[in-house]
Amino acid sequence: MRKLAIFTLAALAATASAQTTLNTNLTAANQGNVGGGLYIDLQVNNTLTITSINHWLNVGTAAAPFNGNVSWELWLGPSTYLGNVTNPSLWTKVGQTVPQAYSSTGGYTLLSNLAVVPVPQIAAVTLAPGTYGFAIRSVGGNNAYTNGASCTSNSIPGSCTNTTFSNADLVIRGGAAQNAFLGGGVFQPRMFAGAITYTLGGTPITFASRQPYGKGCYDKFRSFYELFPSSVNVDFSNTSMRLTYDAVGNAYVATAGTTPVQIVTSPTLGHLDNNDIIVPLANSQPIIYPAVGGPGVVTASVEMNSNGYLKLAGTAPSVNNPDITAWLTGTAVRIGNHYDMDPSTGGSTHYDYDAGSAAHLFTWKDVPTRGIAGTLNTFQLAFFANGDVEFRWGVMSQAGGGSWPTLVGFTPGSGAADPGTIDITAALPFATSNTDQQALSLTSNANPVLGTTVNLTVNNATGANFGLTYLCTSNLGPLSPTGLDLAILGAPGCAANVDINTGTGLLVSNIPGVGSLTTPLPIPNNVALVGFQVFCQSIWIDATQNAGGLLTSNALRLGVGSF
C-alpha cells in the first residue's frame, strides 16, 4: 500500500510539473456584454493540449446583484481572427470551461484554473503547430479585458506594447472584442488579460476548417472610411490628412498632411445638438469633389452637421452616431469626422473663407462630446479651389467608449460599394477610384465535414462571361499566400495562388444556359480523408479588365474534418 501511495504521488507530481502557464499578467479595465466574444491569435510552436484558462469577468451591480453560473466557450477559426469575426460559419466550438458558481455586485474579478472540457467529438483541445484564430465566448457573465496601449496599429494583432506574450511553445497576440459573438461592431485593440495553461503533446484535433488567403482583383471604391466602434481608439489628435483631387481620374489621393487647425475669426454658427445648418459659400468659389459619373460641383451652399461632417450634396436626417450603411446608400455626399458632439453645451462651430489659401474652412472648435462633461473636440475641413481637401484635427476626446463611435471618411453615397474600414493612419498614402467594383471572390458556404457538400461560389463576376474554379491538392508555395502576380500574362495585380498542375478546373458562368457560378464539392464520408486539404481558386475571363483579359479570385484552403 505504501509503495502504491508513493507511486500515485509521484505520478501526480509528474502531471503537475508538466503543466505550463502562459500568463499575460494584465488587469482587466474594460468589458463586453453577456454572450460577447473576445478574440486573440495563437501561434503554436509545439503540439500542446489546453487544460485550463484564467479569465476576468465583470457582472452585477449594487442595484441588481448577480448570483449564478459563469463559463466560457473556446472556439477555433481561421489562422487569424482579423477580418474573420463576422462569419460564424468559419468557427468551430472545441470546448467549454466548467461552469463556476459566482456572486457579485459588480467589479472586475479574475477566475483562475477554469478547467477546459472538450466537445464530445474530441478527447482534448490539442493543437498542432500552426496559427489559429482563438475566440472566447462568455456564458452567463461578461468578458472583461484591457485596452491596447502604445499601439502602432489599431487592428493588426500584437501591435501594442501589451498585446504579445510568448514562451517557447506558444505566442498570444491580441486582440479584439464584440458585444455580440461573431457579429456586429468590432472593438480593437482589446487584450485577453488572463492565462492559458497547457501540457505538451497529445493527438491534435482535426476539425473541418476553411481559410481564405490571397486577394482577388480588382477592387475599386469611390469611398473610403475608418470606423472606430469605440472613442477610446480614435488616433487622429493633432494630425492632418490631405486629399489631393485627381481631376482626370475623378478620385482622391490621400497623404499625410502637415497643416494644423487654422485659427478662425467668424462668429459661431450656433449649432444645436444633432443639428444641420445650411452654410452659403463665399467668394463664388465652388467646392469640387469626385461624384458618380464625373466631377461634382457645389456652387451655392452645403449642410454642416454639428457632429463633425458636411453634406456636400443631397440631404439625410441628422443622427448622433454614424451608420456605415446610411453613409454609403443615402443620397447625401458626406465627408468628415462623424462623432457625437453637442455644440449647445459648449464650444463653437464656424465657417470662414481664407483668401490667402483660397479655402473654405469649416471648424468645430472645442465642442464637447455629447453627454460627457469636460471633453473637447476640435476638427476642421479645408476645401481648396483645385478640389483638394484637408482634414485637420486638434485634440479629439477618447472618453466614453463604445457608445460614442466615430466614422472618418468620404462617400458620394447613392449606393456606393462598401470598401470596408481601413486603418487610415497606417494605410497612408492610398487612393480612391472613379468607379465601384468589388474584387472577384470565391466563397464557400460551410466547412468540409465528412458526408456533406460544400458549395463554392464565385462572387462579383463582371459582364456576362465564364471562367474556371480550380480544385487542387497544393497551393503555390512558397509564393502563397501572396501568390504569383500575373503581370506576365497581362493581368497585373491579379495573382495565382494554387498549383493547377495538381488539380482540375470546372466551368463556371453567369450566362443563362451555359453554367452556374456555384460549384458543389461533395465530401465523402470516409474517415481516411480527415486532415486532407483542398486548395481552390477561380479565374474569370473578361477582355475589358486588362490586357490579359482575366481576373483571379482569392484562394480557399479547405481542411476536411469529422466535425
Backbone torsions as a table, in degrees:
resi	resn	phi	psi	omega
1	MET	NA	-41.1	179.8
2	ARG	-62.4	-41.9	-179.9
3	LYS	-63.6	-38.6	179.2
4	LEU	-64.2	-42.6	179.8
5	ALA	-62.4	-42.2	179.9
6	ILE	-64.3	-41.6	179.1
7	PHE	-62.1	-42.9	-179.7
8	THR	-63.2	-44.6	178.9
9	LEU	-62.8	-40.3	179.1
10	ALA	-63.8	-40.5	179.0
11	ALA	-64.3	-43.2	178.8
12	LEU	-63.2	-41.6	179.2
13	ALA	-62.8	-40.6	179.3
14	ALA	-64.2	-40.4	178.6
15	THR	-63.5	-45.5	-178.8
16	ALA	-62.2	-39.6	-178.1
17	SER	-69.8	-21.1	-179.7
18	ALA	-79.2	-12.3	179.5
19	GLN	-76.1	133.0	175.6
20	THR	-125.7	138.7	-179.7
21	THR	-121.0	126.0	170.7
22	LEU	-101.8	109.9	-172.4
23	ASN	-109.8	131.3	176.5
24	THR	-77.4	-22.0	179.6
25	ASN	55.1	34.7	175.9
26	LEU	-100.7	160.2	176.2
27	THR	-111.9	132.2	-179.3
28	ALA	-64.5	141.9	178.7
29	ALA	-141.7	9.3	-178.9
30	ASN	-156.4	167.6	-177.3
31	GLN	-155.1	160.7	173.8
32	GLY	-108.8	-168.8	180.0
33	ASN	-87.8	162.1	173.6
34	VAL	-59.0	132.3	-178.7
35	GLY	86.8	1.0	-178.8
36	GLY	-79.3	177.2	-176.8
37	GLY	-120.9	147.4	173.1
38	LEU	-125.2	133.7	-169.2
39	TYR	-126.3	134.8	173.2
40	ILE	-138.9	166.3	171.2
41	ASP	-104.7	139.1	175.6
42	LEU	-113.3	129.1	170.4
43	GLN	-108.5	111.3	-176.6
44	VAL	-97.7	121.3	-179.0
45	ASN	-96.5	-28.0	178.2
46	ASN	-135.6	141.4	-179.6
47	THR	-51.9	129.9	-177.1
48	LEU	-145.8	157.8	179.7
49	THR	-118.8	119.1	179.4
50	ILE	-75.7	123.3	-177.3
51	THR	-107.9	-30.6	179.2
52	SER	-161.0	165.5	174.9
53	ILE	-135.7	156.8	164.3
54	ASN	-104.4	139.0	-178.6
55	HIS	-152.3	148.2	179.4
56	TRP	-93.8	149.6	172.2
57	LEU	-142.6	167.6	176.0
58	ASN	-149.4	110.2	-178.7
59	VAL	-137.7	154.7	173.2
60	GLY	82.8	157.9	172.9
61	THR	-138.8	167.2	178.1
62	ALA	-59.5	-34.0	-179.9
63	ALA	-78.7	-26.5	-178.9
64	ALA	-138.4	78.1	-177.5
65	PRO	-61.8	151.3	178.3
66	PHE	-103.5	137.2	176.7
67	ASN	-148.5	100.3	-177.5
68	GLY	-176.8	-162.1	-179.2
69	ASN	-101.5	145.6	174.1
70	VAL	-129.8	148.0	175.4
71	SER	-157.9	174.9	179.9
72	TRP	-135.2	134.2	173.2
73	GLU	-88.8	142.8	177.1
74	LEU	-108.9	127.1	-177.6
75	TRP	-125.3	144.5	174.2
76	LEU	-115.9	143.4	-178.7
77	GLY	-135.0	-149.1	176.6
78	PRO	-61.9	-178.0	-173.9
79	SER	-67.9	-9.8	173.0
80	THR	-149.8	149.6	174.3
81	TYR	-76.0	-24.0	-172.4
82	LEU	-60.0	121.1	-179.9
83	GLY	79.5	3.5	-174.6
84	ASN	-124.4	19.0	-174.2
85	VAL	-103.0	15.4	173.3
86	THR	-117.6	11.8	178.4
87	ASN	-127.6	90.4	-176.0
88	PRO	-57.9	-27.6	-175.5
89	SER	-69.5	-10.4	176.4
90	LEU	-81.0	-9.5	-170.0
91	TRP	-114.2	151.3	-179.1
92	THR	-131.0	128.6	175.3
93	LYS	-74.2	128.7	-178.2
94	VAL	-117.5	-11.1	180.0
95	GLY	-177.9	175.1	178.8
96	GLN	-152.5	142.6	178.0
97	THR	-73.3	151.8	177.8
98	VAL	-62.0	127.5	-178.9
99	PRO	-55.9	139.0	179.7
100	GLN	-114.8	131.2	172.5
101	ALA	-71.0	134.7	-174.1
102	TYR	-149.0	139.0	175.8
103	SER	-125.4	138.7	-177.0
104	SER	-159.1	148.9	169.4
105	THR	-112.8	20.5	177.7
106	GLY	114.2	165.1	-179.6
107	GLY	103.7	149.6	-178.5
108	TYR	-76.6	135.5	-179.1
109	THR	-135.7	137.1	176.6
110	LEU	-97.3	120.8	174.1
111	LEU	-99.6	129.2	-171.8
112	SER	-111.5	155.6	174.2
113	ASN	53.5	48.2	178.8
114	LEU	-81.5	106.9	-174.5
115	ALA	-64.2	137.0	-179.7
116	VAL	-94.6	124.5	175.8
117	VAL	-105.8	119.7	-178.1
118	PRO	-69.3	159.7	173.6
119	VAL	-65.8	159.8	-173.9
120	PRO	-59.7	-23.1	-174.7
121	GLN	-75.2	-13.0	-176.2
122	ILE	-131.7	159.6	-179.9
123	ALA	-83.8	-30.1	-177.6
124	ALA	-163.6	159.3	177.7
125	VAL	-84.7	81.7	-176.1
126	THR	-109.4	127.2	-175.1
127	LEU	-113.5	129.5	173.7
128	ALA	-76.9	161.6	175.6
129	PRO	-54.3	136.7	-177.4
130	GLY	154.8	-172.1	178.8
131	THR	-117.3	141.4	-173.8
132	TYR	-138.7	137.4	161.0
133	GLY	-74.6	133.8	-174.0
134	PHE	-127.8	125.9	-177.0
135	ALA	-120.9	141.3	175.9
136	ILE	-119.9	115.2	179.5
137	ARG	-103.4	127.6	-178.4
138	SER	-79.4	141.5	176.7
139	VAL	-127.7	115.0	179.3
140	GLY	90.4	-40.3	-179.5
141	GLY	-118.5	-171.7	179.8
142	ASN	-104.0	137.5	166.1
143	ASN	-63.7	130.4	172.4
144	ALA	-116.6	146.1	-172.2
145	TYR	-157.8	-175.4	177.6
146	THR	-123.0	154.3	178.9
147	ASN	-78.8	153.6	175.8
148	GLY	-66.4	147.0	-179.5
149	ALA	-124.9	141.6	176.9
150	SER	49.5	59.2	-172.5
151	CYS	-92.1	140.2	171.4
152	THR	-89.5	-15.9	174.8
153	SER	-149.6	143.2	177.7
154	ASN	-84.7	-6.5	-174.0
155	SER	-123.2	-38.5	-173.9
156	ILE	-68.1	126.2	-178.2
157	PRO	-56.2	134.5	176.0
158	GLY	80.3	15.7	-175.3
159	SER	-88.2	4.4	-179.9
160	CYS	-114.3	160.7	-177.4
161	THR	-66.8	-17.3	-179.2
162	ASN	-117.1	30.6	-176.5
163	THR	-128.4	14.3	173.2
164	THR	-135.0	127.3	-179.3
165	PHE	-139.6	139.4	-173.2
166	SER	-154.3	158.1	163.9
167	ASN	-139.4	-167.1	-175.5
168	ALA	-65.7	-24.0	-173.7
169	ASP	-99.3	-28.7	-164.7
170	LEU	-147.7	141.5	172.4
171	VAL	-124.7	130.4	174.9
172	ILE	-107.8	126.7	175.0
173	ARG	-126.4	131.4	-177.9
174	GLY	-127.9	179.7	-22.4
175	GLY	-163.6	179.0	-178.7
176	ALA	-152.7	164.2	180.0
177	ALA	-143.7	155.8	172.7
178	GLN	-136.4	146.2	175.1
179	ASN	-77.5	-23.1	172.7
180	ALA	-117.1	124.7	-173.0
181	PHE	-60.2	124.7	179.1
182	LEU	53.3	38.9	177.3
183	GLY	-168.8	150.3	177.2
184	GLY	86.8	-169.7	-176.4
185	GLY	-62.7	145.7	-179.3
186	VAL	-106.0	126.1	177.4
187	PHE	-101.8	122.6	-177.9
188	GLN	-155.1	150.2	-2.3
189	PRO	-80.8	138.3	174.6
190	ARG	-131.1	131.3	-170.6
191	MET	-115.9	132.6	170.7
192	PHE	-56.6	122.0	-174.0
193	ALA	-101.9	12.0	-174.2
194	GLY	-105.6	-140.8	-176.4
195	ALA	-147.9	153.9	175.2
196	ILE	-119.5	124.6	177.7
197	THR	-108.1	138.2	-174.1
198	TYR	-149.8	165.3	168.6
199	THR	-117.8	151.5	177.7
200	LEU	-80.6	146.3	177.6
201	GLY	94.1	-175.2	-177.7
202	GLY	112.5	172.6	178.4
203	THR	-96.1	113.1	-175.9
204	PRO	-59.9	142.4	176.4
205	ILE	-75.6	146.7	179.8
206	THR	-125.9	71.0	177.9
207	PHE	-79.1	153.2	177.9
208	ALA	-64.8	138.8	-176.7
209	SER	-150.6	160.7	172.0
210	ARG	-144.3	142.1	-174.1
211	GLN	-136.8	113.8	171.9
212	PRO	-72.3	144.6	174.4
213	TYR	-148.7	162.1	-174.4
214	GLY	71.8	-170.1	-174.8
215	LYS	-146.3	139.0	176.0
216	GLY	-79.3	170.0	177.1
217	CYS	-129.2	152.3	-11.8
218	TYR	-110.3	135.9	174.4
219	ASP	-99.1	128.2	-177.7
220	LYS	-134.3	133.5	-175.7
221	PHE	-140.9	135.6	173.9
222	ARG	-75.0	-28.7	-173.7
223	SER	-100.3	162.2	166.8
224	PHE	-148.4	152.8	175.7
225	TYR	-164.2	159.4	166.5
226	GLU	-124.9	125.5	177.5
227	LEU	-103.1	123.5	172.6
228	PHE	-103.9	104.7	178.9
229	PRO	-62.5	-21.8	-179.7
230	SER	-131.1	139.8	178.0
231	SER	-64.2	-19.7	-178.1
232	VAL	-59.2	-29.5	-172.2
233	ASN	-95.8	-2.0	-178.2
234	VAL	-62.3	126.3	-171.5
235	ASP	-124.9	30.4	-176.1
236	PHE	-101.7	-3.5	-175.1
237	SER	-51.6	130.1	175.0
238	ASN	59.9	37.2	173.9
239	THR	-128.0	175.8	174.3
240	SER	-147.5	161.5	179.6
241	MET	-140.5	132.0	-179.6
242	ARG	-103.4	128.0	171.2
243	LEU	-103.9	107.2	178.5
244	THR	-87.7	123.5	-176.6
245	TYR	-82.5	124.4	175.8
246	ASP	-95.7	101.1	-174.9
247	ALA	-67.4	-32.8	-180.0
248	VAL	-72.1	-46.2	-179.4
249	GLY	-84.5	-7.8	-178.4
250	ASN	51.9	55.6	-175.8
251	ALA	-154.5	171.5	176.9
252	TYR	-107.9	147.0	166.5
253	VAL	-116.2	118.8	-175.0
254	ALA	-97.1	129.6	176.7
255	THR	-136.3	163.1	175.9
256	ALA	-65.7	136.3	178.5
257	GLY	-97.1	175.8	179.5
258	THR	-130.1	-1.5	-173.1
259	THR	-92.4	125.7	175.8
260	PRO	-77.5	173.7	176.0
261	VAL	-59.2	127.2	-178.1
262	GLN	-83.4	139.2	177.9
263	ILE	-66.5	135.3	-178.4
264	VAL	-114.4	155.7	-175.1
265	THR	-120.5	-5.9	-176.4
266	SER	-73.6	157.4	173.1
267	PRO	-68.6	158.7	179.0
268	THR	-62.7	146.3	177.0
269	LEU	-76.0	-19.5	176.5
270	GLY	80.0	34.4	176.4
271	HIS	-58.2	141.8	169.3
272	LEU	-94.9	-176.5	177.6
273	ASP	-69.2	135.1	175.7
274	ASN	52.0	60.7	-165.2
275	ASN	-137.0	137.9	172.6
276	ASP	-102.6	141.2	172.9
277	ILE	-129.4	130.7	175.7
278	ILE	-78.2	123.9	-176.0
279	VAL	-113.7	115.2	175.5
280	PRO	-68.3	143.3	179.1
281	LEU	-86.0	138.8	-176.9
282	ALA	-93.2	161.6	169.5
283	ASN	66.2	16.9	179.2
284	SER	53.8	28.0	-179.9
285	GLN	-99.9	117.9	-177.5
286	PRO	-75.1	162.2	168.6
287	ILE	-101.6	126.4	-178.7
288	ILE	-108.8	138.8	-178.7
289	TYR	-151.0	161.2	-179.9
290	PRO	-78.9	98.0	178.9
291	ALA	-91.2	170.6	176.0
292	VAL	-66.9	123.5	177.4
293	GLY	89.3	-4.3	179.7
294	GLY	151.4	-179.7	-177.9
295	PRO	-60.3	137.0	172.2
296	GLY	-96.9	143.1	-176.8
297	VAL	-130.8	122.6	175.8
298	VAL	-104.1	120.4	-175.2
299	THR	-109.6	-22.8	-171.2
300	ALA	-111.4	-56.4	-172.5
301	SER	-159.3	165.6	173.3
302	VAL	-132.8	164.3	173.4
303	GLU	-99.5	121.3	178.9
304	MET	-102.8	123.9	-177.3
305	ASN	-97.8	145.2	-179.9
306	SER	-62.4	-19.3	-175.9
307	ASN	-95.4	22.5	165.8
308	GLY	96.3	16.2	-179.9
309	TYR	-142.9	166.2	177.4
310	LEU	-115.5	150.6	166.5
311	LYS	-108.3	105.1	-176.4
312	LEU	-73.0	-29.4	178.0
313	ALA	-153.6	154.1	-178.9
314	GLY	74.7	175.1	-179.6
315	THR	-133.6	160.9	176.8
316	ALA	-161.0	149.6	178.3
317	PRO	-60.7	144.0	175.7
318	SER	-78.8	130.4	178.3
319	VAL	-129.5	151.5	-177.9
320	ASN	-65.2	-53.9	-175.6
321	ASN	-104.0	146.2	-177.5
322	PRO	-71.9	152.7	175.1
323	ASP	-135.0	119.9	-174.6
324	ILE	-59.3	-44.9	-178.3
325	THR	-60.1	-43.1	179.2
326	ALA	-63.5	-40.5	178.1
327	TRP	-60.7	-47.1	-172.2
328	LEU	-78.3	-35.8	-172.7
329	THR	-98.1	-16.8	-179.4
330	GLY	-69.2	168.9	-178.7
331	THR	-80.6	-14.1	-176.1
332	ALA	-79.1	143.2	169.3
333	VAL	-90.6	115.0	-172.7
334	ARG	-118.1	145.7	178.0
335	ILE	-151.7	139.1	176.4
336	GLY	140.9	-154.5	-174.6
337	ASN	-124.7	86.2	-175.0
338	HIS	-77.7	111.5	-175.9
339	TYR	-151.1	141.6	-172.4
340	ASP	-74.1	96.2	178.6
341	MET	-116.0	161.2	-177.1
342	ASP	-135.3	92.0	179.8
343	PRO	-67.7	-13.8	179.7
344	SER	-72.5	-14.4	-179.8
345	THR	-106.2	2.0	178.9
346	GLY	157.9	169.2	-178.8
347	GLY	70.5	-166.3	-177.1
348	SER	-157.9	161.6	176.5
349	THR	-124.4	146.2	-171.2
350	HIS	-144.4	150.5	164.8
351	TYR	-125.4	130.8	177.9
352	ASP	-137.0	151.8	167.7
353	TYR	-111.4	120.8	-179.2
354	ASP	-97.3	107.4	-176.4
355	ALA	-66.3	-32.8	-177.8
356	GLY	-60.9	-40.7	-179.8
357	SER	-106.2	3.0	-177.1
358	ALA	50.0	56.9	-175.3
359	ALA	-133.6	138.6	168.1
360	HIS	-82.3	129.4	-178.6
361	LEU	-116.0	126.1	175.4
362	PHE	-118.4	123.2	-168.9
363	THR	-131.2	133.5	169.1
364	TRP	-109.7	110.3	-169.9
365	LYS	-111.8	118.0	176.1
366	ASP	51.2	40.6	-179.0
367	VAL	-84.7	129.6	-179.6
368	PRO	-71.0	150.8	166.8
369	THR	-65.3	135.6	-177.2
370	ARG	-61.2	125.6	174.6
371	GLY	84.3	0.4	-179.7
372	ILE	-124.2	105.5	-178.1
373	ALA	-66.5	148.2	174.9
374	GLY	81.7	4.7	179.5
375	THR	-96.6	149.5	179.1
376	LEU	-133.7	142.1	176.9
377	ASN	-138.6	126.6	177.6
378	THR	-127.0	125.5	-176.8
379	PHE	-147.5	145.0	-178.8
380	GLN	-141.1	138.4	171.6
381	LEU	-112.0	129.0	177.8
382	ALA	-116.8	125.3	179.8
383	PHE	-113.0	121.3	-175.0
384	PHE	-99.6	164.8	-174.0
385	ALA	-64.0	-27.9	-177.9
386	ASN	-86.7	4.0	179.6
387	GLY	97.7	-7.4	177.2
388	ASP	-68.0	151.9	178.3
389	VAL	-132.8	142.4	174.9
390	GLU	-125.1	127.5	171.3
391	PHE	-90.2	124.9	-179.9
392	ARG	-126.9	122.1	-179.7
393	TRP	-110.3	136.2	164.5
394	GLY	-93.1	-139.4	176.4
395	VAL	-77.9	129.6	177.5
396	MET	-119.0	130.9	-176.4
397	SER	-66.1	142.5	172.9
398	GLN	-112.7	13.4	-177.6
399	ALA	-78.8	154.5	169.9
400	GLY	107.7	-51.7	179.3
401	GLY	94.6	-142.1	-168.3
402	GLY	-71.8	-9.6	177.6
403	SER	-86.0	-2.6	-179.4
404	TRP	-129.3	71.0	178.1
405	PRO	-70.9	163.4	178.7
406	THR	-132.5	138.2	175.3
407	LEU	-125.2	117.2	-179.7
408	VAL	-112.2	127.5	177.5
409	GLY	162.5	-163.2	-179.7
410	PHE	-141.7	142.5	171.1
411	THR	-151.6	140.2	171.7
412	PRO	-79.3	-4.0	179.3
413	GLY	65.9	-151.5	177.1
414	SER	56.2	43.9	177.7
415	GLY	82.8	27.8	179.3
416	ALA	-60.6	144.0	177.4
417	ALA	-68.2	150.4	-177.5
418	ASP	-88.4	113.0	179.8
419	PRO	-79.7	-10.4	-175.0
420	GLY	82.5	152.2	-179.5
421	THR	-68.2	144.3	175.2
422	ILE	-125.0	160.0	170.7
423	ASP	-86.5	96.2	-171.7
424	ILE	-57.5	-45.5	-177.3
425	THR	-58.2	-42.9	-178.6
426	ALA	-77.6	-27.8	-173.7
427	ALA	-81.3	-21.7	-177.8
428	LEU	-58.5	136.8	-3.8
429	PRO	-82.7	152.3	174.7
430	PHE	-148.3	170.1	-176.5
431	ALA	-136.2	150.2	170.2
432	THR	-91.8	-179.4	-178.1
433	SER	-125.6	167.4	176.8
434	ASN	-90.7	6.5	179.2
435	THR	-147.6	163.9	175.1
436	ASP	-109.6	123.7	175.8
437	GLN	-150.7	117.6	176.0
438	GLN	-74.7	140.5	178.9
439	ALA	-61.8	148.7	173.8
440	LEU	-58.1	133.4	-178.8
441	SER	-136.1	155.5	175.7
442	LEU	-122.9	124.9	-179.5
443	THR	-126.4	160.3	173.8
444	SER	-124.1	151.4	-173.6
445	ASN	-89.5	-11.7	-175.6
446	ALA	-162.3	163.2	173.1
447	ASN	-74.2	149.6	-175.9
448	PRO	-80.3	81.8	177.7
449	VAL	-87.9	142.5	179.0
450	LEU	-51.0	136.1	176.0
451	GLY	80.7	10.2	179.3
452	THR	-118.3	174.8	175.8
453	THR	-120.2	129.2	176.7
454	VAL	-101.1	128.6	177.8
455	ASN	-98.2	121.8	177.5
456	LEU	-99.2	123.8	-173.5
457	THR	-124.6	130.6	173.6
458	VAL	-83.3	129.7	-178.7
459	ASN	-119.3	153.1	176.3
460	ASN	65.8	32.8	176.3
461	ALA	-65.2	139.1	-177.8
462	THR	-97.2	145.9	176.4
463	GLY	60.5	-160.4	174.2
464	ALA	-115.0	97.4	-170.4
465	ASN	-144.0	-163.1	179.4
466	PHE	-144.5	171.3	179.6
467	GLY	-165.1	-164.7	179.8
468	LEU	-134.9	139.1	168.8
469	THR	-105.9	119.4	-176.9
470	TYR	-92.7	135.1	173.3
471	LEU	-115.0	114.2	-171.6
472	CYS	-129.9	163.3	178.5
473	THR	-100.7	4.3	180.0
474	SER	-148.0	144.5	170.2
475	ASN	-82.3	-162.4	-176.8
476	LEU	-109.3	43.4	177.8
477	GLY	-59.6	146.0	3.6
478	PRO	-87.0	9.0	-177.3
479	LEU	-75.3	-29.7	178.3
480	SER	-70.7	148.7	10.3
481	PRO	-87.4	-9.6	178.8
482	THR	-67.3	-41.0	176.4
483	GLY	90.0	-179.8	179.5
484	LEU	-96.7	115.3	178.9
485	ASP	-65.7	131.3	-174.0
486	LEU	-93.5	28.2	172.9
487	ALA	-58.0	-28.6	179.1
488	ILE	-64.7	-18.8	177.7
489	LEU	-107.4	11.3	-179.5
490	GLY	84.2	17.8	-179.2
491	ALA	-127.7	64.8	-178.4
492	PRO	-62.4	141.0	-177.9
493	GLY	86.7	-8.7	173.7
494	CYS	-102.2	139.1	-172.3
495	ALA	-128.7	141.4	170.3
496	ALA	-87.3	134.6	-176.0
497	ASN	-133.4	7.5	174.2
498	VAL	-132.9	154.9	178.4
499	ASP	-91.5	99.9	-174.1
500	ILE	-67.2	-13.8	176.9
501	ASN	-73.2	-11.7	-179.4
502	THR	-106.5	14.8	-176.9
503	GLY	-155.5	-154.1	-177.6
504	THR	-141.2	153.3	177.4
505	GLY	-108.6	130.6	-179.3
506	LEU	-111.1	137.1	-175.0
507	LEU	-64.0	135.2	170.0
508	VAL	-130.5	149.1	-177.9
509	SER	-161.7	151.7	171.2
510	ASN	-109.6	16.5	175.8
511	ILE	-89.1	122.2	-179.1
512	PRO	-54.2	132.0	178.1
513	GLY	87.1	-11.8	-179.0
514	VAL	-94.9	-40.6	-178.4
515	GLY	176.2	-167.2	-177.9
516	SER	-126.5	160.6	175.3
517	LEU	-85.9	-3.4	-178.6
518	THR	-110.2	131.9	177.8
519	THR	-114.7	115.7	177.5
520	PRO	-77.0	137.8	177.9
521	LEU	-124.4	96.8	179.0
522	PRO	-69.4	137.0	176.6
523	ILE	-106.2	108.1	-178.7
524	PRO	-58.6	150.0	179.1
525	ASN	-86.0	70.1	-174.8
526	ASN	-131.8	112.9	-174.9
527	VAL	-61.5	-20.9	178.6
528	ALA	-65.0	-17.5	-179.2
529	LEU	-86.1	-8.9	-179.3
530	VAL	-59.4	127.4	-177.4
531	GLY	93.8	-11.4	178.8
532	PHE	-68.6	142.4	-177.4
533	GLN	-118.6	141.2	175.1
534	VAL	-123.3	133.9	179.6
535	PHE	-111.6	126.8	-170.7
536	CYS	-125.8	143.2	173.9
537	GLN	-159.0	149.2	-179.7
538	SER	-113.6	149.6	173.3
539	ILE	-122.6	139.8	-175.8
540	TRP	-125.6	134.2	-177.3
541	ILE	-94.7	119.9	177.8
542	ASP	-156.0	106.5	-174.7
543	ALA	-66.0	-16.1	-177.1
544	THR	-83.1	-10.2	-170.5
545	GLN	-86.9	-34.1	179.8
546	ASN	-167.5	178.1	-177.5
547	ALA	-64.1	-30.3	179.6
548	GLY	-79.7	-13.9	177.3
549	GLY	67.8	33.9	-179.0
550	LEU	-147.6	156.5	172.2
551	LEU	-126.2	151.7	173.1
552	THR	-120.8	150.5	176.4
553	SER	-92.6	175.1	164.0
554	ASN	-63.4	170.0	175.6
555	ALA	-107.5	163.0	177.0
556	LEU	-128.7	135.9	169.5
557	ARG	-106.3	119.8	178.4
558	LEU	-106.6	123.9	176.9
559	GLY	-109.5	116.8	-175.6
560	VAL	-73.4	135.9	178.5
561	GLY	-143.8	171.1	-179.5
562	SER	-90.0	-9.4	176.4
563	PHE	-153.2	NA	NA
